[in-house]
């Protein structure tokens, strides 16, 4: 499960606005500031809890999700924004956003239900307990609310907001941030609004651009689905590595695919099996050398090499150091 790097970038802008020590936050989250410039950056969703714990620890703000959300810029510059703006109506924009929401996050999902004259936008975090990520919940609600206002030229108004997490002892930050009724310990995170807004024509509607943006979003999702195959290949490599026999054919069999199909799908995203295997072995070797006392012979076995000499040559090619030199360099830090 991963989130789009764009989420981290808007959080970065909000942290600077709050005068938070951004470099300290990124360092404690093992994120390079340079990585923020990677347009294809995706971050592991399971790192969200740690990110918000670090933020609360550094800022001492018990409502950092609201504080950050209020200062975050509107989520713009992504294909979903352009698709939304070129859609004929606000409701159509959400239909497409729901279809392609994976471009923002694999773990979060959205949906819209209509009951009479009231519509309900659900912002859900799959697999998270209600209180485990209160700050993230709060920030997502504010982000979704801001985006709705942006694409409706500020006509969007919330009738009520519901939060999946329980009510904090002090709700002042919530009542200051939101002027509508609030509910806590709800079944999900919800934004209630006038259902008529779903039929509101977009002032930027453009049928031809809408089709092009829809096609672009579809291609981007397809690319992510292909990237999933790389993750599956790495997972199977981890299972098979100690056997010493890891081949494209054995991986394809495990994934119930023909080797030719697996090779073709990897090529579509400029990957090949040997590259994935080498990268996995390199990462595992470095981790074992730096973080364990395993002998070199045991590491040779764990990384799937048949001979120590083969491992030594490969490691020197990867890192420009011998395994022993690399271990010594890490032990001095």
N, C-alpha and C positions, 0 to 999 in steps of 0.2 A: 504494500500500500504506500503510495507516494502522493505528495502535493506539488503543485506547480511552483517553480521558483519565484513566480510573480507574487505569490502570497508573502514570501520572505522579503521581497523587495519593497512592497508597500509597508510592511512592518518596520523595515529598516528606516524608511522615510519618517514614519511616526516616532520611532525611537530617537532620531535626531531632533525632531520637533520637541520632544520631551526632555532633551538634553541628557539622555541616558548614555552611559559609556558603551557605545555600540561595539567597539573592538573587544571589550571585556565580555560582552554577551556572546559575540560570535566565537571568541576563543573558548569559552566554557562550553559552547555547543559544538566545538570542533568544525566550525565553518570558516572557510577562507573568505575574506572580504572580496577578493578577486572573483570568487565563484558567483557572486551576485550579477556579474556581467554576462554570465553564460545564459543565453536566451533559451537553451534547452534544459536548464537546471530543473531537477525534480528532487525533492528532499523526502526522506522516509517519514511517513505519518506518525510512526511510533516514537519519533523524536519530539513530537509536539509537547508532550507532558513535561519533558525535561526543559524544553525551551521556556515554557511559561513558569516553571519553578525557578529557573535562573533569573528570569525577569523580575519575579516577585522578590526574590532574595536580594537582587541588586537595588531595586527601587524602593523596597519596603512598602509598596503600594498594594493593599489587600484587594484592590479592584483594578489591577493593571490592565485587565482585558478591556474594560470600559475606557480607561484613560488612553490606551493605545488606539482603540477603535475610533474614538472621537477625533483623533489627530491623523488617522490614516487617510491618504488621498483616495479618491474613488478608484475602484479597480478598473483601469482603462488600458488601452493599447493591446488588448488581446482579441483574438478572432471572435470570441463570444460577445465582446462589446460591440464590434462592428455588425455582427449578426443581429444583435438586439436592436441597434439603431436603424438598420435597414429593413427590419421586420414591419409588416403592415400594421400590427397592433402590439400593445404591451403583452397581451396574452400569448400571441404567436411567438414573441421574443422569448417568453418563459418556456413555451413548448420546446423550442430549439435548445435553450440553455439546459433544460432537464435532460434532453437527449444526449448532449455533448458535455455534461458536467464533469466528466472524467478529465477533461482538459485542465480543470482547476484542482480536482482532488479525486483520488481513487477511493478514499475512505468516507468523504462527505457526500451527501446526496440531497437533492431538493425535489419537492413535489408541490403541486397546487391542488387543493380540494375546494369545491364551491358548494355552499349550503345556503340556498336562497339568495339573498342579496349580499352575503358575506363570503369572501374568499379567504383561504388560509394557506400561506406559504410555509412549508415545512423545511427547516434546515437541519438535517440529521447527520450525526456522526456515528457511523457504523462501528459496532464493537467496543464503544467506550461507555464506561459507567457514567451515570448522570452527573456525579460530582467530581470525577477524575480530571475533567478539563473545563472547569467553570470559566476560566479566563478566555479560553478559546471559544466556548459557546457565546460569551458576551461579545467578543470581537467579531465573530461571524454574523451575529444578529445585526450589529451596527453596520458592518460592511454591506450586508444584503439590503438593509434599509437605505443606506446612502446611495447604493447603486440604483435602487428602485426610484428614488427621487431624481437621480441624474437622468435616467432614460425617459422619465415622464415630465421633464422640465419643471421639477419640484411640485407637481400636482399630487404625487403619492402621499397619502396620509395613513398612519396606522390606527386602527380602531382599538387594538389590544396587542400586547406582546406576552408571549409565554416562554418560560425558560425551563429546560429539563432538569436543571440543577435545583437544589433546595435553596430557600431564601437565606441570604447572609444575615447576620445579626443586625447590621446597619445597612439599610437600603437607600441611604441618602444619595449615593452615587448613581443609583438606578433612577430614582425619581428626578434627579437633576438632569440626567441624560435624556429621559423619555417623558413626554408630556401626556402619554396615554395610559390607561389602566395596565397594571402588570400582574402576572401570575407566575408563581414558582412551583417546582415539583410537578411540572406538567409531563404529559406522555412524551413530548418532544419539544424542540424549539420551534415556535410558531410566530408568524407575523400575520395578524388579521387585518384585512382591508376591504374596502368597498368593491364588490365583484364587478361593478360597472367599469372599473378601471381596466379590466382585462380587454375590453373592447375599445379602449382609447387608441385612436390612430396615432402612429408615430409621426412626429414632425420631420423625421429624417428618412421616412420610408422610401425605398428605391428597389422595385422588383428585380431588376437585373443584378444589382449588387447583392441583394438578398440571396439569390440563387448561387452566386459566386462564393459568398461567405459560407453558405451552407455546405457547398462542395469542399471548401478549404477545411472547415471544421471536421467534416467526415474523413478527409485524408489524414488530418492530424490524429484523430482517434485511432484510425487504422494503423498509423505508425506506432502509437503507444501499445496497441495490441501485438504488434510484431516485437516490440521491445519486451513484452511479457515472455516471449519465447526465449529470449536471452536469459532472463531470470530463471525460467524453468530448466534450461540447459545447465546453468550454474548449480542449481539445486541437485540435479541428477549427478553432475560431476562430483559434488561433495559426497554423495552416497557411494559412488563407484570407485573413488580415487584409490582407496587402500588396496583394492584388488590388483592395481597396477595395470589393468587393461581398460582404458577408457577410450572409446572410439566414437566417431560420428555414428556408426551403425548401432553401437550399444545404446547410445543416448536416444537415437531415433526410435529404437525398439521400445525403450522405457516410456517414451512420449507417444507411443502408438502412431508413429509417422513413418513414412518412407524416407530413407536417407536423402534421396534426391530432393524431396519436398523440403526437408529441414534445411538442407544446404541452400536452396533457393530462397527460403524465407529469411535466413540470416543474411544472404547477399542483398536483399532488398533494403536493409538498413546498414549496409556496409560492414557487416561482421562476417567472420568465418570461424569455423569450429576450432581450428588450431589456435587462433588468437584468443578465443574465450578460455580455452584450456590453459594456455600459457599464462594469461593474466590471473586466472584463479590460482594456479600453482605459485606464481610469484607473490600474490597477496598473502596466501596461506603460509608460505615459507618465511616471509618477513615477520608475520605475526608470531609464528612459533619461535623464531630466533630471538625476537625482541621481548616476548612476554612469557616465555617458559624456559625451563631448564632441560628440555628434551635434548637428548644427544643428537649429533648430526645424523648418525645412522638411523635413528628413529624418525627424524624429520624426512629423510630420504624416503622411508617407507610410507609415512603419512601423506606425503605429497605425490605418491604414485610413481616414483622413479625406480627403475630396476637396478641401477648401479650408482654408488656415490659419485663416481667420476662424471657421470651424465648430469647429475644434480649440480655438481660444482660448476661445470661448464655453463649450464643454463642460468644459474644464479648470477654468475659473473657477467653474463651477457645482459641480464635484466637490470642489475643494480650497479655494475662496474666495480663491485667489491666481491671478495670471497665471502662465503657464509660466516666464517670465523671473524673476519674483519667487520662485517655488518653487525654481528652480535656484540663485539667489543665497542663499536661506535655507539650502540644503543645503551650499553651498560654505563657509559660515562655521563649520560644525561640525567 
